[in-house]
Amino acid sequence: STLVDGFVDRLGAINKRPSLTEICDLGTGAPVDGAYWWGRPGKAMFTSGGKVFQLTDPIVPTFAELTYTGGIPLANAGIRPTWVSFGDTLYLADSEKILKVATGNVSEMADVDAPTTVRFIAFLDNYLLAHQIDTGYVHWANAGQPDTWASMFANAESQPDDLVGVFADNQKIFLPGEDSTEVWYNDLVSPFA
């Protein structure tokens, strides 16, 4: 009658509920802000304490901190980043410039036309999309060239308000705002409508 953190199954056996187990201490003294399974290279990625880590050994869980080009750390420890992958490159955003992870290094998005305060990113039809914080704008990079931006952007039109994210799913872009949500798609012309 006083079973804690467990359950009795149909056969009457007592089972402990699954729970989170620490597999490795990242050494930051901070909680994990974000975790992402990067499918194509088969890597687990984590952020904690403003740093990016990669799982290097899944058998004896071991992590390595990635190096930063120019010595830049993640700007906002304590904020859950959004992640998207494009081929052999991983992108993440956490309220500052978009960060690029490639070949074990982390660097800021170098293109001066790229948005600089990005919280949410998404990919749709080879376009990297980015939400500019505190605006109704969504920006996108050139098709198939996520590192090249040409000041292309649009804003929610039917009921303009500040966006609180950008998400891509099922060939659609979802633009939730403070008071409304718009659903866009790639019309192959604009490119988004």
C-alpha positions in Angstrom: 0.0 0.0 0.0 3.0 2.3 0.3 4.7 1.7 -3.0 6.7 4.8 -4.1 7.9 5.4 -7.6 6.7 2.1 -8.9 3.7 0.1 -10.1 2.2 -3.4 -10.0 1.8 -4.9 -13.5 -0.9 -7.2 -14.7 1.0 -10.3 -13.4 1.3 -8.8 -9.9 5.0 -8.0 -10.2 6.3 -4.8 -8.7 8.2 -2.6 -11.2 10.2 0.6 -10.6 9.1 3.5 -12.8 11.7 4.6 -15.3 13.3 7.9 -14.4 16.1 10.1 -15.5 19.5 8.9 -14.7 22.7 11.0 -14.8 25.0 9.5 -17.4 27.8 12.1 -17.3 28.7 15.3 -15.5 29.4 18.0 -18.1 31.4 19.9 -15.5 29.7 23.2 -16.0 27.9 23.3 -12.7 24.7 24.2 -14.6 21.8 22.2 -15.9 21.5 21.0 -19.5 19.8 23.8 -21.5 19.3 21.8 -24.7 19.7 18.3 -26.1 19.5 17.3 -29.8 20.0 14.1 -31.7 21.8 14.9 -34.9 20.7 12.0 -37.0 22.9 12.1 -40.1 26.2 11.8 -38.3 24.6 10.0 -35.4 25.7 12.4 -32.6 24.0 13.5 -29.4 24.6 17.2 -28.8 24.0 19.2 -25.6 24.3 22.8 -24.3 25.0 23.6 -20.7 26.5 26.7 -19.0 26.9 28.5 -22.3 28.9 25.7 -23.9 28.3 23.1 -26.6 29.1 19.4 -26.0 29.1 16.3 -28.2 28.7 12.7 -27.0 32.0 11.0 -27.9 31.5 7.6 -26.4 28.0 6.1 -25.9 29.2 3.0 -24.2 31.0 4.8 -21.3 29.1 8.1 -21.7 31.8 10.7 -22.4 31.4 14.2 -23.7 33.7 16.7 -25.3 33.3 20.4 -25.3 33.4 21.9 -28.8 35.9 24.7 -29.6 34.7 28.1 -30.6 36.1 30.0 -33.5 37.1 33.4 -32.2 36.7 32.3 -28.6 32.9 33.0 -28.6 30.7 31.2 -26.1 27.0 30.7 -26.4 25.6 34.0 -25.3 22.7 32.8 -23.1 23.2 30.0 -20.7 19.9 29.0 -19.2 17.9 29.4 -22.4 16.8 26.4 -24.3 18.2 26.6 -27.9 16.5 25.5 -31.0 18.4 23.2 -33.4 18.2 22.3 -37.0 20.5 20.3 -39.2 21.4 20.7 -42.9 23.6 18.0 -44.2 26.9 17.9 -42.2 26.2 21.2 -40.4 24.1 21.8 -37.3 22.6 25.3 -36.5 21.4 26.5 -33.2 19.9 29.7 -31.9 19.5 30.9 -28.3 18.5 34.6 -28.6 21.7 36.0 -30.2 23.4 35.2 -33.6 22.8 31.8 -35.1 25.6 29.4 -34.2 27.0 26.9 -36.7 28.4 23.5 -35.6 30.7 21.8 -38.2 33.7 19.6 -37.9 33.8 19.9 -34.1 33.9 23.7 -34.1 31.2 26.3 -33.2 31.1 29.7 -34.9 28.7 32.6 -35.3 26.8 33.1 -38.5 29.2 35.3 -40.4 26.9 36.9 -43.1 26.2 40.5 -42.1 22.7 40.2 -43.6 21.8 37.4 -41.2 19.5 38.3 -38.3 21.4 39.0 -35.1 18.8 38.3 -32.3 17.3 34.9 -33.1 15.5 32.6 -30.7 13.8 30.1 -33.1 15.1 28.6 -36.3 13.6 26.0 -38.7 14.2 24.4 -42.1 11.7 24.1 -44.9 12.5 23.1 -48.5 16.2 23.9 -48.1 15.5 27.3 -46.6 16.9 28.2 -43.1 14.2 30.3 -41.4 14.9 32.5 -38.4 12.6 34.5 -36.1 14.0 38.0 -35.2 13.2 38.5 -31.5 10.5 41.1 -30.5 9.3 41.5 -34.1 6.7 39.9 -36.4 9.5 39.1 -38.9 10.7 35.8 -40.2 13.9 35.9 -42.2 15.3 33.2 -44.5 18.6 32.4 -46.1 19.1 31.6 -49.8 17.7 28.2 -50.9 20.3 25.5 -50.2 22.7 28.0 -48.8 21.9 28.4 -45.1 25.1 30.6 -44.5 24.1 33.2 -47.2 21.4 35.7 -46.4 20.1 38.4 -48.7 17.9 40.5 -46.3 14.8 38.4 -47.3 12.0 38.5 -44.7 8.3 38.7 -44.3 5.9 39.4 -41.4 2.6 38.0 -40.3 0.0 39.8 -42.4 -3.6 38.8 -41.6 -3.3 39.9 -37.9 0.1 41.4 -37.4 1.7 40.9 -34.0 5.0 40.0 -32.6 5.9 36.4 -33.3 6.8 34.0 -30.4 8.4 31.4 -32.7 8.7 29.8 -36.1 8.2 26.1 -36.7 8.2 23.9 -39.8 6.2 20.7 -40.2 4.4 18.8 -43.0 5.6 21.3 -45.7 4.1 24.3 -43.7 5.6 27.1 -41.7 3.8 27.9 -38.4 4.1 31.5 -37.2 2.6 31.7 -33.7 2.2 35.3 -32.5 1.1 36.8 -29.3 -2.5 36.9 -30.4 -2.7 34.8 -33.6 -1.1 32.1 -35.6 -0.5 32.1 -39.3 0.3 29.0 -41.5 2.5 29.6 -44.6 3.8 27.4 -47.3 6.5 27.5 -50.1 4.6 28.8 -53.1 7.9 28.4 -55.2 7.6 32.1 -56.2 7.8 34.5 -53.2 9.1 31.9 -51.9 6.6 31.9 -49.0 2.9 32.7 -49.0 
